[in-house]
């Protein structure tokens, strides 16, 4: 696992429908920094009593390698996906950080000189006039170093049981753990990658050692006998403790599904990233 800069945005809207739509669009095309412009996902939806303006809310997290790249992604995603969405507002959801990015201050220029700086809900915000009325966005957003790339592999006897187990893991994590996101589609990755390529000049390629269809022709295959499907659950979090807790929660849910043969993890020779977790220690074994 490795460190990445993370920002956390609280989107509010007139109702759950529009909060969810804005969150989904703002976190699109953001599964892996290998090929996506950022890594992002929805943390959870919030009830009205947990938002600054008393409306329905959604928490999202956005990750990047550098603060400057993260700011560009936050400005672009809030500007193009949240400000354009009916009834929304955007607030900082990472308090007490040493670093802050001037996201709202950058977005204010869309107001073409008609924007106004204000203080509401105890926050400094920009009121940007739009055709619907006003878009409210906080002036600065806190950022910190989070942890990306926590993962485990669900190895199953067939696609049906493997998918059910991975889905159970995702449901458990999203339902019970705060401060994490699962950036891949539906929280599940079917095409885990390795660094580099055996044949081409590309940054990543299929993790052939974990491809069941190559087991009989790859001498160093890591696919156990009887395994026909492998899914990867990837977790990013605000800190190492959140990622560890989420991994344990997901694994415990996955192993309860019949047809799961083994749980493993992408190791990459122990050379990728600053943090290492051992699954047995994680589960207290």
C-alpha positions, 0 to 999 in steps of 0.5 A: 500500500502507498500514500496518496493525498486525499480530499474529502468533499461533502455534497448536499442537495435537495434530496437523496436522489440528487446528492447520490447523482452528484456523488456518482458523477463526481467520482466517475473514471477514477478507479486506479491512478494507473490509467485514470486521472484520479482515484475516487469513490463514495464513502457514504450517504448522510442524513439531514442531521449530519450536514451543514445545511440540513439537507441530504448529503453524500461524502466522497473522497478524491486521491492523487499523488501530489497536492497540485494534481489533487487540487486540479482534480477537485476543482474539475470534479466539483466544477463540472460534476457538482456545480452543474448538478441540480440543487447541490452545494459542496463543503469541506469534510476534512477538518483540522488538516495542516494543508488546505487547497483553495478549491472554492476560491478557484471555482469562484471565477465561474461567477464572472465577477458576480460571485460573493464571499460569505460566511454561513454555517460557520464556514467561509463560502463562495456564492456563485450565481447560476441559472437555478439560483446559487451554487454554494462552495466552501473556500478551502478544502482540507487535504492530508496523506491517506493510504491507497491500495489496500487489497485482498483477493477472493479466490473461488470455485466459480464465477457465481460464488466468487462474485457473491463473496466479493459483493458480500465483502463490499456490502460489509465494508460500505455498511460498517466502516467509515473513512474508506472508499472502494474505487473500482466499479461496484467496489470490485476489480476483475482485472488486477494488474502487475507493475509493468509488462513482460512484452510491452512498454506500458505501466501495467498489465494483467496480473498473469500469475493470478489468471485462472485460464493461464494456470496450466501454462504458467509454471509460476502460477499462484492460482490454487487448484480448483480456483476458476475465478478471482476478484480483487477488492481494493480499499483506499482510506483516510488512514492506515487504521481505517484500511486495516479495519475495512480489509478485516471486515471484508474478508470475514464477510467473504469467507462465509460464502460457499465456494470460496477456496482461499483469500489472498492479497496482491503482494508485488514482492513487498516492494510497492508502497510504504505500508505492508499488511499481513492478512493473518495478523490482520485477522488475529491469526 
